[in-house]
């Protein structure tokens, strides 16, 4: 039984929130029913990331929204967060599992069929795969992989796969049809003037 009970994962980028505080925007998203958040602020030093994670955790706990932190196993343990999200070149999943125990989520970013196979073998709880479509935030990871490659990795993965990269509400049906368990979304939510409405629209599309 998969421990992953959500299909929409909001991935943060505080540079996209139009002058608002990240906490304000995430609070709106949580109230609108966003089911899981990945805190991905890789350029923040520990002294700033720690209080930000604490603040956001105080928002997620009352609504039982899993808060997953990028890479920082130490802060996940210190703050008792719900999981850690690894880059393809981070610590191995097996090492992280020994550190954080059996009850926290481990996600991993993948960009190739081989990455997905390794994540399955190593025991990740969920896999983010992309970029599926062209998107500014993911251009450093290479050309878009497309729906055919997504369908191929989904067919061969025992672990839930979340599509990332250029995911819009209109594209949800296509990636779900390709076999994705869900979607990981950055810009299509954070850049919206009405993030509450956008969360609800994504949630509806994912139920279809």
N, C-alpha and C positions, 0 to 999 in steps of 0.2 A: 504494500500500500504506500503510495507516494506521500511524503510529508508536505508536498507543495499543493496548497489548497487555493491558490490564486491564479488568475490568467492574465492579469494586468500588473506589470511591475513598473512603477514610476522611478526613473533613474534621474538623479539630481544633477544640475549644473547651475550654480548660483549666478553665473554670468548671464543667464538667459531670462532672469525674472524681472526685467524692465524697471529697475530701481526700487522694487519692493524688497523686503527681507525674505530670504529663503523660507524662514519659519512661517511667515505670514502666508505665503503661497501654499506651502505644504499643509498648513492648518486648513485652508480652504479645500484642498484636495481630499484630506482625511474626512472632513465633514461631508463631502460629497460622495464618500464611499470608496476611495482608492484602497485597494486591498493589500498592497505591499509597497515598500519604499526601499530603494537602494541609494544610500548616501555615497555619492561618488564625487568627492571634492579633492582630487588627487594633488592639487597644488597647495593645499593648506598645510601649514606646519602644525605639529601636534598641539601646540599651545592654543591654536585657534580651532582646530578640528574637534578637540575634546569638548569644549563648552557648546559648540554647535551640535554635536551628536547628543549631548545631554539634553539640550533644549528640544531637539526634535523627538528624542525618545520620550520626553514628558508629554508630547502630543500624541504619540502613537500608542502608548501603553493603555490609556483609558478606552481606546477603540479596538484594542487587540490587533493592531496592524503590525505585521512583522517589519522590523527595521534591520536592514542588512547593510553592513559597512564594507566599503572597498578595502581589501587587503590587510587592514590593521587588526590582526588577531588579538594583539595586546589590548586595544581599546574595546573590542567586542567582549573580552573577558572582564575588563575593568568596569564596564558599564552594564554588563549582563544583557547585551543585545541579542537579537534573534538569529543572527547568522553573519557570515562573512562571504564576500564575493571576491574571487581570485581572478587575476589576469592569467593569460596562458603561460606567462613566465614567472608566476609567483611561486610561493612554497607549494610543494606537492600536496594534493588533496589528502593523501594518507597521513602526512605529518600534521596537517591542520586538524584532521579528525581526532588525532590523539590529543591535541591541545584543547580543543573546544568541546569534546565529548559527543555523544550520539544524538543529542536532542536539539542541537542548533543546525541551521541550514548551511550548506556549502554550495555556492553557485560558482560557475566558472565561465569566463568569456572564451569563445572559440571562433576561429576564422577559417577552418578547413575541415574536410572530412576526417583527417587524421586526428585533429584536435578533439573532435567529437568522440571518436573511438576511444581515445585515451581517457577522456572524462568519464565515459561509461565504465571503462575498466577500473578506474581509480576510485569510483564510488561517490561522485558528485551527486547532489540532490536535484539540481537543475542545471541546465546549460543555456547560456545566451549565445546565439549564433548569428553572425552577420559580418558586414552589412549586407542586408538583402537588397535594398534599393540605395540609390545615391543619396548621401546626406553629408553636410559639411562636417559634422562632429566625428564622422567615421572614415573620412577620406585617407587618413594616415594608415588605415588598415587594408588599403588596396581597393580594387574595383568591386562594384556590387556583385554579390554572389548569385542573386536571382532566385526565383521560385523553384526552378528545377533542381538546383543543388540543395535547397532547403528541403524539398520533398524527399530527396535521396537520403539525407542525413536523418530525417524524421523516421523514415521507414526502418532505419538500421540502429535506432537508439532506444534503449529501454528507459532512458532518463528523459523527463519532460524538457522540451526545447522551447525556448522563447526567442522569437524572431526580433532582431533589432536592426535599425538603419533605415531611415526614411519611412517609418511606419506611420501611416495616417489612419483615421477611422475608416476611410473608404477602402483601404488595403487590408483591413483585418480579415475580411472574408477570404481573400486570396491566400493569406498565410495560414489561416486555419484549415483551409481546404488542402493546402500542401502538407498538413500534418502537424503544424506547430501547436504546442499545448497552449501557448499564449504569446503575448507581445511585451517587449520592454521598450518604453517610450521616454524620450527626452524632450526634444523641441516641440513636438505636436501637443504636448500638455503645458510645458513651462512657458512657452511664448504666447499662450492664449490669454486674451484679455479676460475671458471667463473660464478659468480653469475648472470651476465646479461643473459647468455645463459640459466641458470637454471630457471630464472624467466620466460623467453619466453617459455620454454618447459612446465612448469606448466600451464601457461596461455593457451597454445594450448590444453593441456590435459583437462583443465576445460571447454573448449568450445565444446569438443567432446561429 
